[in-house]
């Protein structure tokens, strides 16, 4: 760690410290940003999945309700525009269900089931619509138009054979005629006179064939003319038994009416229309049987009537065609009821699916909101923990870097204090080749202390040598001379040792200069560290050379 620290300058250490602290807080910010993105993603999922599911479910429900309304309107009013509206609503439903299927897997399953039911509903509705078109959307189309045309024709013909009113008035005339002969009351003559114009008007307004009308009017005129003489004689109590031309004319009129009379034919036709309308309105099962029974009775009446064979055949043919068409309509109506029931069943199954989809979306959304709340709280707690850890790590990094800077400075301060008041022997720990300014200061301080120690040692050795030479010169005895020689030899050895030490350091500086020179030769530029190393090496050599120069001067002075 010390070696790594020595490779970094103080500014680099401080920069790295700030960078580490910055990275820690960047990590905190990244964690908060990641948490925020996660929360936003969760809420986006809520909006993109659950809210979309609810929205599409509501839209599907609205479109389905609109389709059912258009369907009901078609069944009530039977207009093509309502069928087209149903098709348009179903098209919108298919699009929205397709959009629902694209939300998620659960929605896809629900959408597939809804699509299946919608296809059944659509097929059933088209079958119902086609059945109603076959039946007839109005009274003039389809099966309704076919049997309506037949019944209208039958009704028109029945009017030609509806002579019951004429027959009743004729019978009333004949009764008054009889009463006149029995009671000889003039009021009966007046009654006959009043009813003859009434019968004439009824004949003229009737829908009998023109030939029959002409015959009836001619016979009625004969009756009116021949009745007056009979009335006069009857009032005189000589009626002659109630016979005469007027009676023959009345018999001929009755014969003509009998030839064109089918009892209650028009009333029976109106009953047919009543059963028909009741069935179309209510759809009861008893109306078809009532209509068939009425038609059977009418056929029997027509067959027993004195009508011409051709007229009978025409009436019976129209009646059978009407009955056949009506029974086809009844069968078609039963088919429509079955298809409508299938259509309603399919439509009724769609609504629970939509409701279940909405309920499922609400439940899942509530559960997801709870999960998001728990996750958010956990993320907040984790964020606080990460922030606290980042602050603690930042403090540790700051303390670590500060300690790496302050500790060697404090050591150098102690050495300088020892240098001022004594002779320090300790040295600042340094790493060779370090780029740290503190390390460089330590190396410089160590060099200063080494130079000072070398100078003091050289000075002491020189002084000892000088004192030994002086003692040697002033020695008067052999013992004193030997002692002075020993001291001189020890001082010389100490100087030689110091010279050897200086030589060793000089050799180190020389090797370093060689290495630097080699790097300079191989590099395109001179790094600042190499230039400083060359400067220090040169300064060290200069100092050593100065010391050697002093020694040489001292030796010269001593020799002198």
C-alpha positions as CSV (number, residue, x, y, z in Angstrom):
1,X,0.0,0.0,0.0
2,X,2.9,2.4,0.8
3,X,4.5,1.6,-2.5
4,X,1.2,2.3,-4.3
5,X,0.7,5.5,-2.3
6,X,4.2,6.7,-3.2
7,X,3.4,6.4,-6.9
8,X,0.6,9.1,-6.5
9,X,1.1,12.8,-6.0
10,X,-0.8,14.7,-3.4
11,X,-3.1,16.2,-5.9
12,X,-3.7,12.8,-7.5
13,X,-4.5,11.4,-4.0
14,X,-6.9,14.2,-3.3
15,X,-8.4,13.9,-6.8
16,X,-8.7,10.1,-6.4
17,X,-10.3,10.6,-2.9
18,X,-12.8,13.1,-4.3
19,X,-13.4,10.7,-7.3
20,X,-14.0,7.8,-5.0
21,X,-16.4,9.8,-2.9
22,X,-18.0,11.1,-6.1
23,X,-18.3,7.5,-7.3
24,X,-20.0,6.5,-4.1
25,X,-22.5,9.3,-4.4
26,X,-23.0,8.5,-8.1
27,X,-23.7,5.0,-7.0
28,X,-26.3,6.3,-4.5
29,X,-27.8,8.5,-7.2
30,X,-27.8,5.5,-9.6
31,X,-29.5,3.4,-7.0
32,X,-32.2,6.1,-6.4
33,X,-32.6,6.5,-10.2
34,X,-32.9,2.7,-10.6
35,X,-35.5,2.7,-7.8
36,X,-37.4,5.5,-9.4
37,X,-37.3,3.8,-12.8
38,X,-38.6,0.6,-11.2
39,X,-41.4,2.4,-9.5
40,X,-42.2,4.3,-12.7
41,X,-42.1,1.0,-14.6
42,X,-44.5,-0.6,-12.1
43,X,-46.9,2.3,-12.5
44,X,-46.5,2.2,-16.2
45,X,-47.4,-1.5,-16.1
46,X,-50.4,-0.6,-14.0
47,X,-51.5,1.9,-16.7
48,X,-50.4,-0.2,-19.7
49,X,-51.9,-3.5,-18.5
50,X,-54.5,-3.2,-15.8
51,X,-56.0,0.2,-16.7
52,X,-56.0,-0.7,-20.4
53,X,-57.7,-4.0,-19.5
54,X,-60.4,-2.1,-17.5
55,X,-60.8,0.6,-20.2
56,X,-61.1,-2.0,-23.0
57,X,-63.5,-4.1,-20.9
58,X,-65.7,-1.1,-20.4
59,X,-65.6,-0.2,-24.1
60,X,-66.4,-3.8,-25.0
61,X,-69.3,-3.7,-22.6
62,X,-70.6,-0.4,-24.1
63,X,-70.2,-1.7,-27.7
64,X,-72.0,-5.0,-26.7
65,X,-74.9,-3.0,-25.2
66,X,-75.1,-0.9,-28.3
67,X,-75.1,-4.0,-30.5
68,X,-77.9,-5.5,-28.3
69,X,-79.9,-2.3,-28.6
70,X,-79.5,-2.3,-32.4
71,X,-80.5,-6.0,-32.4
72,X,-83.7,-5.3,-30.4
73,X,-84.5,-2.4,-32.6
74,X,-84.2,-4.7,-35.7
75,X,-86.4,-7.3,-34.1
76,X,-89.0,-4.7,-33.2
77,X,-88.9,-2.4,-36.3
78,X,-87.3,-4.9,-38.7
79,X,-85.4,-2.3,-40.7
80,X,-82.1,-2.9,-42.5
81,X,-80.4,0.0,-41.0
82,X,-80.5,-1.6,-37.6
83,X,-79.0,-4.8,-39.0
84,X,-76.2,-2.7,-40.5
85,X,-75.7,-1.0,-37.1
86,X,-75.3,-4.4,-35.4
87,X,-72.7,-5.4,-38.0
88,X,-70.8,-2.2,-37.4
89,X,-70.9,-2.6,-33.6
90,X,-69.7,-6.2,-34.0
91,X,-66.8,-5.0,-36.1
92,X,-65.9,-2.5,-33.4
93,X,-66.2,-5.3,-30.8
94,X,-63.8,-7.5,-32.8
95,X,-61.2,-4.7,-33.0
96,X,-61.4,-3.9,-29.2
97,X,-61.3,-7.6,-28.3
98,X,-58.2,-8.0,-30.5
99,X,-56.6,-5.0,-28.6
100,X,-57.5,-6.7,-25.3
101,X,-55.8,-9.9,-26.5
102,X,-52.6,-7.9,-27.0
103,X,-52.4,-6.7,-23.4
104,X,-51.2,-9.9,-21.6
105,X,-51.7,-13.6,-21.4
106,X,-54.7,-13.6,-19.2
107,X,-56.4,-11.0,-21.3
108,X,-55.6,-13.1,-24.4
109,X,-57.4,-16.1,-22.9
110,X,-60.4,-14.0,-22.0
111,X,-60.4,-12.3,-25.5
112,X,-60.3,-15.7,-27.2
113,X,-63.4,-16.8,-25.3
114,X,-65.1,-13.5,-26.1
115,X,-64.2,-13.8,-29.8
116,X,-65.7,-17.3,-29.8
117,X,-69.0,-16.1,-28.3
118,X,-69.1,-13.1,-30.5
119,X,-68.7,-15.3,-33.6
120,X,-71.6,-17.4,-32.3
121,X,-73.7,-14.3,-31.6
122,X,-72.8,-12.8,-35.0
123,X,-73.7,-16.1,-36.9
124,X,-77.0,-16.4,-34.9
125,X,-77.9,-12.8,-35.6
126,X,-77.3,-13.1,-39.3
127,X,-79.4,-16.3,-39.3
128,X,-82.2,-14.4,-37.4
129,X,-81.9,-11.5,-39.8
130,X,-82.0,-13.8,-42.8
131,X,-85.0,-15.6,-41.4
132,X,-86.8,-12.3,-40.9
133,X,-86.0,-11.3,-44.4
134,X,-87.4,-14.6,-45.6
135,X,-90.5,-14.0,-43.4
136,X,-90.7,-10.4,-44.6
137,X,-89.4,-7.3,-43.0
138,X,-92.8,-5.7,-43.7
139,X,-96.2,-6.8,-44.7
140,X,-95.4,-6.6,-48.4
141,X,-92.2,-8.7,-48.5
142,X,-91.2,-12.3,-48.0
143,X,-93.6,-14.9,-46.8
144,X,-95.9,-12.3,-45.3
145,X,-96.2,-10.5,-48.6
146,X,-97.0,-13.8,-50.3
147,X,-99.9,-14.9,-48.1
148,X,-101.1,-11.3,-47.6
149,X,-101.6,-11.1,-51.3
150,X,-103.6,-14.3,-51.2
151,X,-105.8,-13.2,-48.3
152,X,-106.4,-9.8,-49.8
153,X,-107.6,-11.5,-53.0
154,X,-109.7,-13.9,-50.9
155,X,-111.1,-10.9,-49.0
156,X,-112.0,-9.1,-52.3
157,X,-113.8,-12.2,-53.6
158,X,-115.6,-12.8,-50.3
159,X,-117.1,-9.4,-50.6
160,X,-118.8,-10.6,-53.8
161,X,-120.5,-13.4,-51.9
162,X,-121.4,-11.4,-48.9
163,X,-125.2,-11.1,-49.5
164,X,-126.3,-11.7,-46.0
165,X,-127.3,-8.0,-45.5
166,X,-129.2,-8.1,-48.8
167,X,-130.8,-11.4,-47.8
168,X,-131.8,-10.0,-44.4
169,X,-133.5,-6.9,-45.9
170,X,-135.3,-9.1,-48.4
171,X,-136.6,-11.3,-45.6
172,X,-137.7,-8.2,-43.7
173,X,-139.6,-7.0,-46.8
174,X,-141.3,-10.4,-47.2
175,X,-142.2,-10.4,-43.5
176,X,-143.8,-7.0,-43.8
177,X,-145.6,-8.2,-46.9
178,X,-147.0,-11.2,-44.9
179,X,-148.0,-8.9,-42.0
180,X,-149.8,-6.6,-44.4
181,X,-151.9,-9.5,-45.6
182,X,-152.6,-10.8,-42.1
183,X,-153.4,-7.5,-40.3
184,X,-154.4,-5.1,-43.1
185,X,-152.4,-2.4,-41.4
186,X,-151.2,0.4,-43.8
187,X,-148.0,0.7,-41.7
188,X,-146.7,-2.5,-43.1
189,X,-147.2,-1.2,-46.7
190,X,-145.2,1.9,-45.7
191,X,-142.5,-0.3,-44.2
192,X,-142.2,-2.2,-47.5
193,X,-142.0,1.0,-49.4
194,X,-139.2,2.2,-47.1
195,X,-137.1,-0.9,-47.3
196,X,-137.3,-1.3,-51.1
197,X,-135.1,1.8,-51.7
198,X,-132.8,0.6,-48.9
199,X,-132.5,-2.8,-50.6
200,X,-131.8,-1.0,-53.9
201,X,-129.0,1.0,-52.4
202,X,-127.5,-2.1,-50.8
203,X,-127.5,-3.8,-54.2
204,X,-125.9,-0.9,-55.9
205,X,-123.2,-0.6,-53.2
206,X,-122.5,-4.3,-53.1
207,X,-119.6,-5.9,-54.8
208,X,-121.7,-8.4,-56.6
209,X,-121.0,-9.0,-60.3
210,X,-122.6,-6.4,-62.5
211,X,-124.8,-8.9,-64.2
212,X,-126.1,-10.1,-60.8
213,X,-126.7,-6.5,-59.8
214,X,-128.7,-5.7,-63.0
215,X,-130.8,-8.8,-62.5
216,X,-131.5,-8.0,-58.8
217,X,-132.4,-4.3,-59.7
218,X,-134.7,-5.4,-62.5
219,X,-136.5,-7.9,-60.3
220,X,-136.7,-5.4,-57.5
221,X,-138.3,-2.9,-59.8
222,X,-140.9,-5.6,-60.9
223,X,-141.5,-6.4,-57.2
224,X,-142.0,-2.7,-56.4
225,X,-144.5,-2.2,-59.2
226,X,-146.5,-5.4,-58.6
227,X,-146.5,-4.9,-54.8
228,X,-148.7,-1.8,-54.9
229,X,-151.8,-3.5,-56.4
230,X,-151.3,-6.4,-54.0
231,X,-151.1,-3.9,-51.1
232,X,-154.4,-2.2,-52.1
233,X,-156.2,-5.5,-52.3
234,X,-154.7,-6.7,-49.1
235,X,-156.0,-3.5,-47.3
236,X,-159.4,-4.4,-48.6
237,X,-159.2,-7.8,-47.1
238,X,-158.8,-9.5,-50.5
239,X,-155.1,-10.5,-50.7
240,X,-155.7,-13.5,-52.8
241,X,-153.6,-15.7,-50.6
242,X,-150.4,-13.5,-50.9
243,X,-149.6,-14.7,-54.4
244,X,-149.0,-12.7,-57.5
245,X,-146.2,-11.3,-59.7
246,X,-144.5,-9.6,-56.7
247,X,-144.1,-12.9,-55.0
248,X,-142.5,-14.5,-58.1
249,X,-140.1,-11.5,-58.4
250,X,-139.2,-11.9,-54.7
251,X,-138.5,-15.6,-55.3
252,X,-136.3,-14.8,-58.2
253,X,-134.4,-12.2,-56.1
254,X,-133.9,-14.8,-53.4
255,X,-132.7,-17.3,-56.0
256,X,-130.1,-14.8,-57.3
257,X,-128.9,-14.1,-53.8
258,X,-128.7,-17.8,-53.0
259,X,-126.6,-18.4,-56.1
260,X,-124.0,-15.8,-54.8
261,X,-124.2,-16.6,-51.1
262,X,-121.6,-18.3,-48.9
263,X,-122.7,-17.9,-45.3
264,X,-120.3,-15.9,-43.1
265,X,-117.5,-16.0,-45.8
266,X,-116.3,-12.5,-45.2
267,X,-116.5,-12.9,-41.5
268,X,-114.5,-16.0,-41.7
269,X,-111.9,-14.2,-43.8
270,X,-111.7,-11.5,-41.1
271,X,-111.2,-14.2,-38.5
272,X,-108.3,-15.6,-40.5
273,X,-106.7,-12.1,-40.5
274,X,-107.4,-11.9,-36.7
275,X,-105.6,-15.2,-36.0
276,X,-102.8,-14.1,-38.3
277,X,-102.3,-10.8,-36.6
278,X,-102.5,-12.3,-33.2
279,X,-99.8,-14.8,-34.1
280,X,-97.5,-12.2,-35.6
281,X,-98.1,-10.0,-32.5
282,X,-98.0,-12.5,-29.7
283,X,-96.5,-15.7,-31.3
284,X,-98.9,-18.0,-29.4
285,X,-99.0,-21.7,-30.3
286,X,-102.8,-21.9,-30.4
287,X,-103.3,-19.3,-33.1
288,X,-102.0,-21.5,-36.0
289,X,-104.4,-24.3,-35.0
290,X,-107.3,-21.8,-34.8
291,X,-106.5,-20.4,-38.2
292,X,-106.3,-23.9,-39.7
293,X,-109.6,-24.9,-38.2
294,X,-111.2,-21.7,-39.5
295,X,-109.8,-22.4,-43.0
296,X,-111.1,-25.9,-42.9
297,X,-114.6,-24.6,-42.0
298,X,-114.4,-22.1,-44.8
299,X,-113.5,-24.8,-47.3
300,X,-116.5,-26.9,-46.2
301,X,-118.8,-23.9,-46.5
302,X,-117.5,-23.0,-49.9
303,X,-117.8,-26.7,-51.0
304,X,-121.5,-26.8,-49.8
305,X,-122.4,-23.4,-51.3
306,X,-124.4,-23.2,-54.6
307,X,-121.5,-21.2,-56.2
308,X,-120.3,-22.2,-59.6
309,X,-117.6,-24.8,-59.7
310,X,-115.0,-22.4,-61.1
311,X,-115.7,-19.9,-58.3
312,X,-115.5,-22.6,-55.7
313,X,-112.1,-23.8,-57.1
314,X,-110.7,-20.3,-57.1
315,X,-111.8,-19.6,-53.5
316,X,-110.5,-22.9,-52.2
317,X,-107.2,-22.5,-54.1
318,X,-106.6,-19.1,-52.6
319,X,-107.5,-20.3,-49.1
320,X,-105.1,-23.3,-49.4
321,X,-102.3,-21.1,-50.7
322,X,-102.9,-18.7,-47.8
323,X,-102.9,-21.5,-45.3
324,X,-99.7,-23.1,-46.7
325,X,-97.9,-19.8,-46.7
326,X,-99.0,-19.0,-43.2
327,X,-97.8,-22.4,-41.9
328,X,-94.4,-21.8,-43.6
329,X,-94.3,-18.5,-41.7
330,X,-95.2,-20.3,-38.5
331,X,-92.3,-22.7,-39.1
332,X,-90.0,-19.8,-39.9
333,X,-91.1,-18.1,-36.8
334,X,-90.2,-21.1,-34.7
335,X,-86.8,-21.2,-36.3
336,X,-86.4,-17.5,-35.5
337,X,-87.3,-18.2,-31.9
338,X,-84.7,-20.9,-31.6
339,X,-82.0,-18.8,-33.3
340,X,-82.9,-15.8,-31.1
341,X,-82.6,-18.0,-28.0
342,X,-79.1,-19.1,-29.2
343,X,-78.1,-15.5,-30.0
344,X,-79.3,-14.3,-26.5
345,X,-77.4,-17.2,-24.8
346,X,-74.2,-16.3,-26.6
347,X,-74.7,-12.6,-25.8
348,X,-75.5,-13.3,-22.2
349,X,-72.2,-15.2,-21.8
350,X,-70.2,-12.3,-23.0
351,X,-71.3,-10.0,-20.2
352,X,-70.0,-12.2,-17.3
353,X,-66.6,-12.6,-19.1
354,X,-66.3,-8.8,-19.4
355,X,-67.3,-8.4,-15.7
356,X,-64.9,-11.2,-14.7
357,X,-62.1,-9.5,-16.7
358,X,-62.8,-6.1,-15.0
359,X,-62.9,-7.8,-11.5
360,X,-59.7,-9.7,-12.2
361,X,-58.0,-6.5,-13.4
362,X,-59.2,-4.7,-10.2
363,X,-57.9,-7.5,-8.0
364,X,-54.6,-7.7,-9.8
365,X,-54.2,-4.0,-9.7
366,X,-54.9,-3.8,-6.0
367,X,-52.4,-6.6,-5.4
368,X,-49.9,-4.9,-7.7
369,X,-50.3,-1.6,-5.9
370,X,-49.6,-3.3,-2.6
371,X,-46.5,-4.9,-4.0
372,X,-45.4,-1.6,-5.4
373,X,-45.9,0.1,-2.0
374,X,-43.9,-2.7,-0.2
375,X,-41.2,-2.5,-2.9
376,X,-41.0,1.2,-2.7
377,X,-40.7,1.1,1.1
378,X,-38.0,-1.5,0.9
379,X,-36.2,0.6,-1.8
380,X,-36.4,3.7,0.5
381,X,-34.9,1.7,3.3
382,X,-32.2,0.3,1.1
383,X,-31.5,3.8,-0.3
384,X,-31.0,5.1,3.2
385,X,-28.7,2.2,4.0
386,X,-26.7,2.8,0.8
387,X,-26.5,6.5,1.5
388,X,-25.3,5.9,5.0
389,X,-22.7,3.4,3.7
390,X,-21.6,5.8,1.0
391,X,-21.1,8.5,3.6
392,X,-19.2,6.1,5.9
393,X,-17.0,4.9,3.0
394,X,-16.4,8.5,2.0
395,X,-15.3,9.4,5.5
396,X,-13.1,6.3,5.6
397,X,-11.5,7.2,2.2
398,X,-11.0,10.8,3.3
399,X,-9.4,9.6,6.6
400,X,-7.3,7.0,4.8
401,X,-6.0,9.6,2.2
402,X,-5.5,12.2,4.9
403,X,-3.6,9.8,7.0
404,X,-1.3,8.9,4.1
405,X,-0.6,12.6,3.6
406,X,-0.4,13.7,7.3
407,X,1.7,10.8,8.8
408,X,4.9,11.3,6.7
409,X,4.5,15.1,7.1
410,X,4.3,14.7,10.9
411,X,7.4,12.4,10.7
412,X,9.3,15.0,8.7
413,X,8.3,17.7,11.2
414,X,9.7,15.6,14.0
415,X,13.0,15.0,12.2
416,X,13.3,18.7,11.4
417,X,12.7,19.5,15.1
418,X,15.4,16.9,16.0
419,X,17.7,18.5,13.4
420,X,17.3,21.9,14.9
421,X,18.1,20.8,18.5
422,X,20.2,17.6,18.0
423,X,21.5,15.0,15.8
424,X,18.7,12.8,14.5
425,X,19.4,9.2,13.6
426,X,15.9,8.2,12.3
427,X,14.9,8.5,8.7
428,X,11.6,9.1,6.9
429,X,10.3,5.9,5.2
430,X,10.4,6.4,1.5
431,X,9.8,4.3,-1.6
432,X,12.4,4.5,-4.3
433,X,11.1,6.0,-7.6
434,X,7.9,7.3,-6.0
435,X,6.1,10.2,-7.6
436,X,4.5,11.5,-4.4
437,X,5.6,15.0,-3.3
438,X,5.7,13.9,0.4
439,X,7.9,10.9,-0.7
440,X,10.2,13.4,-2.6
441,X,10.3,15.6,0.5
442,X,11.2,12.6,2.6
443,X,14.0,11.6,0.2
444,X,15.3,15.2,0.2
445,X,15.2,15.3,4.0
446,X,16.9,11.9,4.3
447,X,19.6,13.1,1.8
448,X,20.0,16.3,3.9
449,X,20.4,14.3,7.1
450,X,22.8,11.9,5.3
451,X,24.9,14.8,4.0
452,X,24.9,16.4,7.5
453,X,25.9,13.2,9.1
454,X,28.6,12.7,6.5
455,X,29.8,16.2,6.9
456,X,29.9,15.9,10.7
457,X,31.5,12.5,10.5
458,X,34.2,13.8,8.1
459,X,34.7,16.8,10.2
460,X,35.1,14.7,13.4
461,X,37.4,12.3,11.6
462,X,39.4,15.3,10.2
463,X,39.6,16.8,13.7
464,X,40.6,13.5,15.2
465,X,43.3,13.1,12.5
466,X,44.5,16.7,13.1
467,X,44.6,16.1,16.9
468,X,46.5,12.7,16.2
469,X,49.0,14.4,14.0
470,X,49.5,17.2,16.6
471,X,49.9,14.6,19.3
472,X,52.3,12.7,17.1
473,X,54.4,15.8,16.5
474,X,54.5,16.7,20.2
475,X,55.0,13.1,21.4
476,X,58.2,12.9,23.6
477,X,58.0,9.3,24.4
478,X,57.6,6.1,22.4
479,X,54.3,5.2,24.1
480,X,52.8,8.6,23.4
481,X,54.1,8.3,19.8
482,X,52.5,4.9,19.4
483,X,49.2,6.1,20.9
484,X,49.2,9.1,18.5
485,X,49.9,6.8,15.5
486,X,47.0,4.5,16.6
487,X,44.6,7.5,16.8
488,X,45.9,8.8,13.4
489,X,45.3,5.4,11.9
490,X,41.8,5.2,13.3
491,X,41.0,8.6,12.0
492,X,42.3,7.7,8.5
493,X,40.3,4.5,8.5
494,X,37.1,6.5,9.5
495,X,37.7,8.9,6.6
496,X,38.4,6.0,4.2
497,X,35.1,4.4,5.4
498,X,33.3,7.7,4.8
499,X,34.9,8.0,1.4
500,X,33.8,4.5,0.6
501,X,30.3,5.4,1.6
502,X,30.4,8.5,-0.5
503,X,31.8,6.5,-3.3
504,X,28.9,4.0,-3.0
505,X,26.4,6.7,-3.1
506,X,28.2,8.3,-6.1
507,X,28.0,4.9,-7.8
508,X,24.3,4.7,-7.2
509,X,23.8,8.2,-8.6
510,X,25.9,7.3,-11.5
511,X,23.9,4.1,-12.2
512,X,20.7,6.2,-11.9
513,X,22.0,8.7,-14.4
514,X,22.9,5.9,-16.7
515,X,19.3,4.5,-16.4
516,X,17.8,7.9,-17.0
517,X,20.0,8.5,-19.9
518,X,18.9,5.2,-21.4
519,X,15.2,6.1,-21.0
520,X,15.8,9.5,-22.5
521,X,17.5,7.8,-25.4
522,X,14.5,5.5,-26.0
523,X,11.7,8.0,-25.4
524,X,10.6,10.9,-27.5
525,X,10.3,13.3,-24.6
526,X,11.9,13.9,-21.2
527,X,9.5,13.2,-18.3
528,X,9.6,15.8,-15.4
529,X,10.6,13.0,-12.9
530,X,13.6,12.0,-15.0
531,X,14.8,15.6,-15.3
532,X,14.5,16.1,-11.5
533,X,16.4,12.8,-10.9
534,X,19.2,14.0,-13.2
535,X,19.2,17.3,-11.3
536,X,19.4,15.6,-7.9
537,X,22.1,13.3,-9.1
538,X,24.2,16.2,-10.4
539,X,23.7,18.1,-7.1
540,X,24.8,15.0,-5.1
541,X,27.9,14.6,-7.2
542,X,28.7,18.3,-6.8
543,X,28.4,18.0,-3.1
544,X,30.7,15.0,-3.0
545,X,33.2,16.7,-5.2
546,X,33.2,19.7,-2.8
547,X,33.9,17.3,0.1
548,X,36.7,15.7,-1.8
549,X,38.0,19.2,-2.6
550,X,38.0,20.1,1.1
551,X,39.8,16.8,1.9
552,X,42.4,17.5,-0.7
553,X,43.0,21.0,0.7
554,X,43.2,19.7,4.2
555,X,45.8,17.0,3.1
556,X,47.8,19.7,1.4
557,X,47.7,21.9,4.5
558,X,48.7,19.0,6.6
559,X,51.6,18.1,4.3
560,X,52.7,21.6,4.4
